[in-house]
Amino acid sequence: MFDMDSSYAFLITGVVLGLTAGISPGPLMALVFVETMKYGKKEGAKIAVAPLITDFPIIIFVFFVLSKFSGNSLIIGIITLFGAGYLAYLGIGNLRTKEVELELVPFKRGGILQGVITNFLSPHPYLFWLSIGGPIIFRGEGVFPASLFIIGFFSLLVGTKIGIALLVDKSRDFVESRLYVTVIRALGIALVVFALIFLKDGVKMIGGF
């Protein structure tokens, strides 16, 4: 899937995608923001670790499903093309970001359980692991590269959200700042690049069917 020969390409990919997912607005980000504003950075950080609980069952399920199509390059190629489209959609959305407005729903204080419920009910983890993360892990050809991707992804996903909780605790205007929008746009470019890589690999797999 990658032009880089080193297994550490999977780590780099995990880092970039994790950073993008961690900083992008969404239901979990809104909850991190609300909990931090109402109860402090410690409660915001608790919400940030929710993906460590919700995503692993999804990863196992997706890997099990994809393993059924291990010998079918057509199916894997189609899934990869879907991943390319999803990455392009996310990237273009980031590039179009002009300002960030989080819908601050008045959640009741629920700690990490509230974060788990919010993330588990969101469609984003399922779409990501089925169309993007799953194919990357599946084509890692070994435990080591797959592990590097997962470590890189979750380190940045959770770490970024914890970092945002710390920043919001000090300055509640951070999410509406120009810097935040600029970072989101820059990561949009990275997502588009990955979309092109997925597109190339998907076409290649389908062409070789």
VMD Tcl script that draws the C-alpha trace (Angstrom):
set ca {
  {0.00 0.00 0.00}
  {2.97 2.28 0.50}
  {5.84 3.29 -1.70}
  {8.14 3.34 1.33}
  {9.83 -0.01 1.86}
  {10.27 0.35 5.62}
  {7.68 -0.98 8.03}
  {7.93 2.38 9.75}
  {5.81 3.76 6.91}
  {2.93 2.23 8.84}
  {3.97 4.16 11.95}
  {4.13 7.42 9.99}
  {0.70 6.74 8.50}
  {-0.74 5.99 11.93}
  {0.73 9.18 13.35}
  {-0.67 11.39 10.58}
  {-4.12 9.79 10.59}
  {-4.23 9.76 14.39}
  {-3.30 13.42 14.56}
  {-5.94 14.28 11.99}
  {-8.65 12.31 13.78}
  {-7.56 13.70 17.13}
  {-7.74 17.36 16.16}
  {-10.79 17.30 13.87}
  {-14.15 18.51 15.26}
  {-16.73 15.88 16.05}
  {-19.00 14.48 18.81}
  {-16.11 13.26 20.97}
  {-14.19 16.52 20.55}
  {-17.30 18.46 21.60}
  {-17.60 16.29 24.70}
  {-13.91 16.79 25.56}
  {-14.45 20.55 25.22}
  {-17.62 20.60 27.37}
  {-16.22 18.39 30.13}
  {-13.05 20.47 30.30}
  {-14.96 23.75 30.49}
  {-17.36 22.50 33.16}
  {-15.20 20.21 35.28}
  {-11.56 20.83 34.36}
  {-8.79 19.23 32.32}
  {-8.83 15.94 34.23}
  {-12.41 15.18 33.19}
  {-11.68 16.27 29.61}
  {-8.70 13.89 29.51}
  {-10.91 11.02 30.69}
  {-13.16 11.53 27.68}
  {-10.12 11.61 25.39}
  {-9.14 8.01 26.18}
  {-12.56 6.62 25.17}
  {-11.31 5.40 21.73}
  {-8.96 2.99 23.50}
  {-12.06 1.21 24.80}
  {-14.45 1.52 21.88}
  {-12.19 1.00 18.87}
  {-10.50 -2.31 19.61}
  {-13.67 -4.43 19.35}
  {-14.34 -2.67 16.04}
  {-10.79 -3.42 14.84}
  {-11.14 -7.11 15.70}
  {-14.49 -7.33 13.91}
  {-13.23 -5.53 10.79}
  {-10.08 -7.67 10.63}
  {-12.21 -10.82 10.94}
  {-14.45 -9.65 8.08}
  {-11.54 -8.66 5.84}
  {-9.76 -11.95 6.49}
  {-12.67 -13.70 4.76}
  {-11.68 -11.87 1.56}
  {-7.91 -12.33 1.86}
  {-7.69 -14.02 -1.52}
  {-10.09 -11.71 -3.31}
  {-8.20 -8.66 -4.57}
  {-11.39 -7.31 -6.19}
  {-13.24 -6.96 -2.88}
  {-10.22 -5.54 -1.06}
  {-9.64 -3.17 -3.98}
  {-13.24 -1.93 -3.83}
  {-12.96 -1.37 -0.07}
  {-9.70 0.50 -0.64}
  {-11.37 2.73 -3.23}
  {-14.14 3.44 -0.74}
  {-11.42 4.38 1.75}
  {-9.91 6.72 -0.84}
  {-13.26 8.41 -1.27}
  {-13.77 8.73 2.49}
  {-10.27 10.18 2.96}
  {-10.86 12.65 0.13}
  {-14.19 13.65 1.69}
  {-12.56 14.27 5.06}
  {-9.59 16.08 3.51}
  {-11.72 18.42 1.41}
  {-13.88 19.09 4.45}
  {-10.77 20.10 6.41}
  {-9.54 22.31 3.59}
  {-12.87 24.12 3.49}
  {-12.81 24.84 7.22}
  {-13.11 28.57 7.91}
  {-14.03 28.44 11.56}
  {-14.81 25.78 14.12}
  {-18.12 25.80 15.92}
  {-18.63 22.92 18.31}
  {-22.21 22.14 19.24}
  {-21.94 22.28 23.01}
  {-24.78 20.01 24.08}
  {-25.33 20.18 27.86}
  {-24.15 16.65 28.71}
  {-24.50 15.33 32.24}
  {-21.22 14.56 33.90}
  {-20.50 10.93 33.12}
  {-16.71 10.69 32.92}
  {-15.15 8.12 30.64}
  {-18.42 6.19 30.34}
  {-20.01 9.19 28.62}
  {-17.07 9.31 26.22}
  {-17.36 5.59 25.47}
  {-21.08 5.88 24.72}
  {-20.59 8.96 22.53}
  {-17.78 7.40 20.50}
  {-19.48 4.01 20.23}
  {-22.63 5.59 18.80}
  {-20.71 7.74 16.33}
  {-20.40 6.38 12.76}
  {-16.85 7.72 12.33}
  {-14.92 4.86 14.04}
  {-16.79 2.25 12.02}
  {-16.23 4.04 8.71}
  {-12.57 4.64 9.50}
  {-11.67 1.09 10.49}
  {-13.69 -0.57 7.74}
  {-12.48 1.57 4.83}
  {-9.10 2.92 5.99}
  {-7.59 1.43 9.14}
  {-8.70 -2.13 8.44}
  {-7.14 -2.38 4.96}
  {-3.90 -0.84 6.27}
  {-3.65 -3.39 9.10}
  {-4.73 -6.23 6.82}
  {-2.02 -5.46 4.28}
  {0.71 -4.97 6.86}
  {1.89 -8.53 6.19}
  {2.87 -9.15 9.78}
  {2.22 -8.18 13.38}
  {5.05 -5.63 13.55}
  {3.91 -3.15 10.87}
  {0.27 -3.49 11.97}
  {1.32 -2.81 15.56}
  {3.29 0.24 14.51}
  {0.24 1.65 12.74}
  {-2.04 1.04 15.72}
  {0.47 2.48 18.19}
  {1.04 5.56 16.05}
  {-2.66 6.09 15.46}
  {-3.89 5.82 19.04}
  {-0.92 7.67 20.52}
  {-1.76 10.73 18.44}
  {-5.55 10.31 18.52}
  {-5.71 10.17 22.31}
  {-2.67 12.37 22.91}
  {-4.00 15.17 20.73}
  {-7.38 15.20 22.45}
  {-5.71 15.27 25.86}
  {-3.52 18.13 24.64}
  {-6.60 20.03 23.50}
  {-8.20 19.49 26.91}
  {-5.11 21.04 28.51}
  {-5.19 23.99 26.10}
  {-8.92 24.57 26.57}
  {-8.41 24.49 30.35}
  {-5.96 27.40 30.00}
  {-7.60 29.24 27.11}
  {-11.20 28.50 26.17}
  {-10.84 30.45 22.94}
  {-8.33 27.95 21.51}
  {-10.84 25.97 19.45}
  {-11.99 29.17 17.76}
  {-8.44 30.39 17.12}
  {-6.86 30.92 13.72}
  {-4.05 28.50 14.59}
  {-6.48 25.65 15.16}
  {-8.17 26.24 11.81}
  {-4.78 26.43 10.06}
  {-3.70 23.08 11.50}
  {-6.98 21.48 10.43}
  {-6.49 22.76 6.87}
  {-2.88 21.54 6.75}
  {-3.96 18.07 7.84}
  {-6.61 18.21 5.12}
  {-3.79 18.26 2.57}
  {-2.29 15.16 4.19}
  {-5.63 13.37 3.97}
  {-5.94 14.17 0.27}
  {-2.44 12.77 -0.31}
  {-3.40 9.54 1.46}
  {-6.60 9.45 -0.60}
  {-4.51 9.45 -3.77}
  {-2.35 6.63 -2.39}
  {-5.46 4.59 -1.60}
  {-6.87 5.37 -5.05}
  {-3.70 4.16 -6.74}
  {-3.60 0.94 -4.69}
  {-7.30 0.25 -5.12}
  {-7.12 0.60 -8.90}
  {-4.03 -1.59 -8.98}
  {-5.73 -4.36 -6.99}
  {-8.87 -4.27 -9.11}
  {-6.80 -4.22 -12.31}
  {-4.91 -7.28 -11.17}
  {-8.06 -9.23 -10.40}
}
mol new
graphics top color blue
foreach p $ca { graphics top sphere $p radius 0.5 }
foreach p [lrange $ca 0 end-1] q [lrange $ca 1 end] { graphics top cylinder $p $q radius 0.2 }
display resetview
